[in-house]
Amino acid sequence: MSITLTVQEAAAERLAQHLPASSLLTVAGIVPAESAAPYASPAVTATFVGASTTDFALLLVDTSFLAAAGGASTGAPFSASDVLRPALEQAASAFDAGVLGELREEDATGLLQDPATVVFELHDGTVPFGWFAVRVRNNDSGPSRNGRDSDLTARLGLISSVEMALTVEIGRTRMSVRDALALEPGKVIELDRSAGAPADVLLNGRLIAHGEVVVVDQDYAVRITRVLDGAEGTL
């Protein structure tokens, strides 16, 4: 098994773990692209730019879960791209350093027809939930490691001024829609982290550091206590 294919499988596994479905999703394996073709339009697509350029497409059998995950039941507007982006960020994190571009809703037929594309089937129990298509386009221009590093630095320099969302997270929990609708002022929500535990610092949904929450000029801030390497920076 090639290293590239192993990374693609890791990306599919991370996507399945973080999609906001109502039940646990699993990766059933690699399937012919024809299996996903009927659901190619519209698909949610994105491109990740790093040491290589990687194209993603997520094709779903049923998109009704997006409304629930986006809070549509409360009347709040939601975007499918916003709901799916954290899961695709997790998939992209399998490819190490880089930036995931804007999510688009478009026809993925061209991507499926490319022989370089690998298609993974996602299962909800024993029923197909959707497909995740991955195409890696190698950007290396030569065998030299220094050359590859310089090329990566130059390409990342083109997007170095792109703003990304930095989030400080002190904890998480899960609750039913019923409990969420019952929230009111004064309600206390217990999180999955003890008092005094370090906060997570996330860049576009990817864990990059730990820190402690402090107050600076009456505003909350975070003091970085540890910066994580690429292998550690996942959720």
ChimeraX attribute file (.defattr): number of C-alpha atoms within 10 A of each C-alpha:
attribute: neighborCount
match mode: 1-to-1
recipient: residues
	/A:1	5
	/A:2	7
	/A:3	8
	/A:4	11
	/A:5	13
	/A:6	12
	/A:7	17
	/A:8	25
	/A:9	21
	/A:10	19
	/A:11	23
	/A:12	28
	/A:13	20
	/A:14	23
	/A:15	28
	/A:16	26
	/A:17	17
	/A:18	19
	/A:19	21
	/A:20	19
	/A:21	17
	/A:22	10
	/A:23	10
	/A:24	13
	/A:25	23
	/A:26	20
	/A:27	23
	/A:28	16
	/A:29	13
	/A:30	15
	/A:31	13
	/A:32	13
	/A:33	23
	/A:34	13
	/A:35	15
	/A:36	23
	/A:37	16
	/A:38	12
	/A:39	19
	/A:40	23
	/A:41	14
	/A:42	17
	/A:43	20
	/A:44	23
	/A:45	24
	/A:46	21
	/A:47	20
	/A:48	23
	/A:49	21
	/A:50	20
	/A:51	21
	/A:52	17
	/A:53	17
	/A:54	21
	/A:55	20
	/A:56	27
	/A:57	28
	/A:58	25
	/A:59	26
	/A:60	20
	/A:61	13
	/A:62	11
	/A:63	13
	/A:64	10
	/A:65	14
	/A:66	20
	/A:67	17
	/A:68	17
	/A:69	18
	/A:70	20
	/A:71	16
	/A:72	13
	/A:73	12
	/A:74	12
	/A:75	8
	/A:76	9
	/A:77	10
	/A:78	15
	/A:79	13
	/A:80	17
	/A:81	18
	/A:82	12
	/A:83	19
	/A:84	20
	/A:85	23
	/A:86	18
	/A:87	21
	/A:88	28
	/A:89	24
	/A:90	27
	/A:91	26
	/A:92	30
	/A:93	27
	/A:94	22
	/A:95	21
	/A:96	15
	/A:97	17
	/A:98	18
	/A:99	20
	/A:100	22
	/A:101	14
	/A:102	11
	/A:103	18
	/A:104	15
	/A:105	15
	/A:106	13
	/A:107	18
	/A:108	22
	/A:109	19
	/A:110	9
	/A:111	20
	/A:112	23
	/A:113	12
	/A:114	11
	/A:115	9
	/A:116	12
	/A:117	20
	/A:118	21
	/A:119	26
	/A:120	25
	/A:121	23
	/A:122	26
	/A:123	19
	/A:124	17
	/A:125	12
	/A:126	10
	/A:127	10
	/A:128	17
	/A:129	20
	/A:130	22
	/A:131	29
	/A:132	26
	/A:133	23
	/A:134	25
	/A:135	20
	/A:136	18
	/A:137	14
	/A:138	11
	/A:139	16
	/A:140	15
	/A:141	9
	/A:142	10
	/A:143	8
	/A:144	10
	/A:145	10
	/A:146	10
	/A:147	13
	/A:148	16
	/A:149	13
	/A:150	12
	/A:151	17
	/A:152	19
	/A:153	14
	/A:154	12
	/A:155	16
	/A:156	17
	/A:157	11
	/A:158	9
	/A:159	12
	/A:160	11
	/A:161	8
	/A:162	8
	/A:163	8
	/A:164	10
	/A:165	8
	/A:166	14
	/A:167	15
	/A:168	18
	/A:169	15
	/A:170	19
	/A:171	15
	/A:172	10
	/A:173	9
	/A:174	11
	/A:175	8
	/A:176	8
	/A:177	13
	/A:178	8
	/A:179	9
	/A:180	12
	/A:181	10
	/A:182	9
	/A:183	11
	/A:184	8
	/A:185	5
	/A:186	6
	/A:187	8
	/A:188	8
	/A:189	10
	/A:190	11
	/A:191	12
	/A:192	10
	/A:193	13
	/A:194	10
	/A:195	9
	/A:196	9
	/A:197	13
	/A:198	21
	/A:199	21
	/A:200	23
	/A:201	25
	/A:202	19
	/A:203	16
	/A:204	18
	/A:205	20
	/A:206	19
	/A:207	24
	/A:208	20
	/A:209	20
	/A:210	21
	/A:211	20
	/A:212	18
	/A:213	19
	/A:214	11
	/A:215	10
	/A:216	9
	/A:217	6
	/A:218	7
	/A:219	7
	/A:220	9
	/A:221	14
	/A:222	17
	/A:223	13
	/A:224	15
	/A:225	11
	/A:226	14
	/A:227	14
	/A:228	13
	/A:229	13
	/A:230	14
	/A:231	9
	/A:232	11
	/A:233	19
	/A:234	18
	/A:235	14
